Amino acid sequence: MSVKPMLAVMGMLAGVGVAGVVRPAATPQAQVAEQPARAETCWLKVSGMTCAGCEVAVRMAAKSVDGVTDVVVSHKTGRADVTYDPAKTTPSAIAKAITDGSGFKADVDSRKDQ
């Protein structure tokens, strides 16, 4: 293979044309579609947690809910901060899933700072 065709192939792989023009990368539609339109955060009181294992159980129960994108749990504060898509779920549904799925009682807390 001569140098010029080889450079053309290498340039296409790198997203640069033979003339050195940079082409914009295509945005995969799947990534765009999976991002929530607007995320909200709810704060849940979770009673009975005593260790990091308890936190994992609560996190897994919350993440099993369709629309939940992030969960931060602390057994020290007895709290779970859950980021979710309000088009897919509600704080009450997340609290119920935690209570049913982890064995720890979860209640919606409207106050963020405690």
C-alpha positions as CSV (number, residue, x, y, z in Angstrom):
1,M,0.0,0.0,0.0
2,S,1.4,3.4,-0.9
3,V,1.8,6.2,1.6
4,K,-1.1,8.4,0.3
5,P,-3.9,5.7,0.5
6,M,-2.4,4.6,3.9
7,L,-2.6,8.2,5.2
8,A,-6.2,8.5,3.9
9,V,-7.2,5.3,5.8
10,M,-5.5,6.5,8.9
11,G,-7.1,9.9,8.6
12,M,-10.5,8.4,8.2
13,L,-10.0,6.3,11.3
14,A,-8.9,9.3,13.3
15,G,-11.8,11.5,11.9
16,V,-9.5,13.7,9.9
17,G,-9.8,13.9,6.1
18,V,-6.9,13.7,3.7
19,A,-6.7,17.4,3.5
20,G,-6.5,17.6,7.3
21,V,-10.1,18.8,7.8
22,V,-11.4,17.6,11.2
23,R,-14.9,16.0,10.9
24,P,-17.2,16.3,13.9
25,A,-17.9,13.0,15.7
26,A,-21.3,11.6,15.3
27,T,-23.4,11.5,18.5
28,P,-24.9,8.1,19.1
29,Q,-28.7,8.5,19.4
30,A,-28.9,5.8,22.1
31,Q,-26.9,8.0,24.5
32,V,-29.0,11.0,23.9
33,A,-32.3,9.1,24.3
34,E,-31.3,7.5,27.6
35,Q,-30.6,10.8,29.4
36,P,-33.5,12.0,31.5
37,A,-35.3,15.1,30.3
38,R,-34.9,16.6,33.7
39,A,-33.7,15.0,36.8
40,E,-34.9,15.7,40.3
41,T,-33.6,14.7,43.7
42,C,-35.6,13.4,46.6
43,W,-34.4,12.9,50.2
44,L,-35.5,9.8,52.1
45,K,-35.2,9.0,55.8
46,V,-34.2,5.4,56.1
47,S,-34.3,3.8,59.5
48,G,-32.5,0.8,60.9
49,M,-29.2,1.0,58.8
50,T,-26.1,0.2,60.9
51,C,-23.3,-0.4,58.3
52,A,-22.1,-0.2,54.8
53,G,-23.8,-3.4,53.9
54,C,-27.1,-1.8,54.8
55,E,-26.3,1.1,52.5
56,V,-25.7,-1.3,49.6
57,A,-29.1,-3.0,50.2
58,V,-30.8,0.3,50.2
59,R,-28.9,1.5,47.1
60,M,-29.7,-1.7,45.2
61,A,-33.4,-1.5,46.1
62,A,-33.6,2.2,44.9
63,K,-31.7,1.5,41.7
64,S,-34.2,-1.2,40.8
65,V,-36.8,1.5,40.2
66,D,-37.1,2.5,36.6
67,G,-36.1,6.2,36.3
68,V,-33.6,6.2,39.2
69,T,-30.3,7.4,38.0
70,D,-28.2,7.9,41.1
71,V,-28.4,7.0,44.8
72,V,-26.2,8.2,47.7
73,V,-26.9,6.4,51.0
74,S,-25.5,7.1,54.5
75,H,-26.2,4.8,57.4
76,K,-24.6,7.4,59.7
77,T,-27.2,10.0,58.8
78,G,-30.0,7.6,58.0
79,R,-30.6,9.2,54.7
80,A,-30.8,8.3,51.0
81,D,-30.5,11.1,48.3
82,V,-32.0,9.8,45.1
83,T,-31.8,11.4,41.7
84,Y,-34.6,10.3,39.4
85,D,-36.6,11.1,36.3
86,P,-40.0,12.4,37.4
87,A,-41.6,11.2,34.1
88,K,-40.9,7.6,35.2
89,T,-41.3,7.5,39.0
90,T,-42.0,9.4,42.2
91,P,-40.4,9.8,45.6
92,S,-43.2,7.7,47.2
93,A,-42.6,4.8,44.7
94,I,-38.9,4.9,45.4
95,A,-39.5,4.9,49.2
96,K,-41.8,1.9,48.8
97,A,-39.3,0.0,46.7
98,I,-36.6,0.6,49.3
99,T,-38.9,-0.5,52.2
100,D,-40.1,-3.6,50.2
101,G,-36.7,-4.5,48.7
102,S,-34.3,-3.9,51.5
103,G,-36.2,-4.4,54.7
104,F,-35.4,-0.9,55.9
105,K,-38.2,1.6,56.4
106,A,-38.0,4.5,54.0
107,D,-40.1,7.7,54.2
108,V,-40.0,10.8,51.9
109,D,-38.3,13.8,53.6
110,S,-39.2,17.1,52.0
111,R,-36.3,18.9,53.8
112,K,-32.9,18.4,52.2
113,D,-30.7,19.6,55.1
114,Q,-31.0,17.9,58.4
